[in-house]
């Protein structure tokens, strides 16, 4: 990004949450990762003059290295460091569960 060009926290939030290995943004234990704008707050993205911090909830089985690389790529080229903080890991995207037992093919009893 060209120095002096404003960095858009909304664009960063949208690009990061669109990643398949990101379950959502994470604002940190005390909500410290956020951008404050007039009348609203963008949790999970903090922009400072010398760095950008993006907090995420990763989605299993993504690795820390993979999440970091994906988030930095989503932020794009900028004139400052991009720090990625992983606040939590979510289970993989839910798959359809059937009421059949995998070993016998019979229906499971209802409780």
C-alpha positions as CSV (number, residue, x, y, z in Angstrom):
1,X,0.0,0.0,0.0
2,X,1.2,3.5,-0.8
3,X,2.3,5.5,2.3
4,X,-0.3,8.1,3.2
5,X,-3.2,6.0,1.9
6,X,-5.8,5.3,4.5
7,X,-6.1,1.7,5.6
8,X,-9.7,0.5,5.6
9,X,-10.6,-1.6,8.7
10,X,-13.9,-2.6,7.2
11,X,-12.2,-4.0,4.1
12,X,-9.7,-5.9,6.2
13,X,-12.5,-7.4,8.4
14,X,-14.5,-8.5,5.4
15,X,-11.4,-10.0,3.6
16,X,-10.3,-11.9,6.7
17,X,-13.7,-13.3,7.7
18,X,-14.1,-14.6,4.1
19,X,-11.2,-16.9,4.6
20,X,-12.2,-20.6,4.8
21,X,-9.8,-21.2,7.8
22,X,-11.1,-18.3,9.8
23,X,-14.3,-18.8,11.9
24,X,-14.5,-15.2,12.8
25,X,-12.7,-12.1,14.2
26,X,-11.5,-12.2,17.8
27,X,-11.1,-9.0,19.8
28,X,-8.8,-10.5,22.5
29,X,-9.5,-11.3,26.1
30,X,-10.3,-7.7,27.1
31,X,-11.5,-6.5,23.7
32,X,-8.2,-4.7,23.1
33,X,-8.0,-5.6,19.4
34,X,-10.5,-3.2,17.8
35,X,-10.7,-0.1,15.6
36,X,-12.9,2.7,17.1
37,X,-14.7,4.8,14.5
38,X,-17.3,7.5,15.0
39,X,-20.4,5.8,16.4
40,X,-19.1,2.2,16.0
41,X,-16.4,-0.3,16.7
42,X,-14.8,-3.0,14.5
43,X,-13.7,-5.8,16.7
44,X,-10.7,-7.9,15.7
45,X,-8.8,-5.3,13.7
46,X,-6.5,-2.7,15.3
47,X,-4.7,-0.2,13.1
48,X,-1.8,1.8,14.5
49,X,0.7,4.0,12.8
50,X,3.4,1.3,13.0
51,X,1.4,-2.0,12.9
52,X,-1.9,-3.7,12.2
53,X,-3.1,-6.4,14.5
54,X,-5.8,-8.8,13.4
55,X,-7.3,-11.2,16.0
56,X,-9.0,-14.3,14.6
57,X,-10.7,-17.5,15.7
58,X,-9.2,-20.2,13.5
59,X,-11.0,-23.2,12.1
60,X,-9.5,-26.6,12.8
61,X,-7.4,-28.2,11.1
62,X,-5.6,-25.0,10.0
63,X,-2.2,-24.5,11.4
64,X,-0.9,-21.4,13.1
65,X,1.5,-20.8,10.1
66,X,-1.3,-21.3,7.6
67,X,-3.7,-18.9,9.5
68,X,-0.9,-16.2,9.7
69,X,-0.1,-16.5,6.0
70,X,-3.7,-16.4,5.0
71,X,-4.6,-13.4,7.1
72,X,-1.5,-11.4,6.0
73,X,-2.4,-12.2,2.3
74,X,-6.0,-11.0,3.0
75,X,-4.8,-7.7,4.5
76,X,-2.6,-7.2,1.4
77,X,0.5,-5.1,1.0
78,X,0.8,-2.4,3.6
79,X,3.5,-0.1,4.8
80,X,3.6,-1.6,8.3
81,X,3.9,-4.9,10.2
82,X,0.8,-7.2,10.3
83,X,0.5,-9.1,13.5
84,X,-2.0,-12.0,13.7
85,X,-3.3,-13.1,17.1
86,X,-5.2,-16.4,17.3
87,X,-7.7,-16.1,20.1
88,X,-9.4,-19.5,19.7
89,X,-9.8,-22.5,17.5
90,X,-13.3,-23.6,16.3
91,X,-14.2,-27.1,15.2
92,X,-14.3,-27.9,11.5
93,X,-17.4,-26.8,9.5
94,X,-20.3,-29.1,10.5
95,X,-21.1,-32.0,8.2
96,X,-24.5,-33.6,7.9
97,X,-25.0,-36.3,10.6
98,X,-27.2,-39.2,9.8
99,X,-29.1,-41.3,12.3
100,X,-27.5,-44.5,11.1
101,X,-24.8,-46.3,12.9
102,X,-21.6,-46.3,10.8
103,X,-20.7,-50.0,11.6
104,X,-24.1,-51.7,11.1
105,X,-26.1,-49.3,9.0
106,X,-29.0,-49.7,11.5
107,X,-30.8,-46.7,12.9
108,X,-29.7,-45.5,16.3
109,X,-32.2,-45.7,19.2
110,X,-33.9,-42.4,20.1
111,X,-33.6,-41.3,23.7
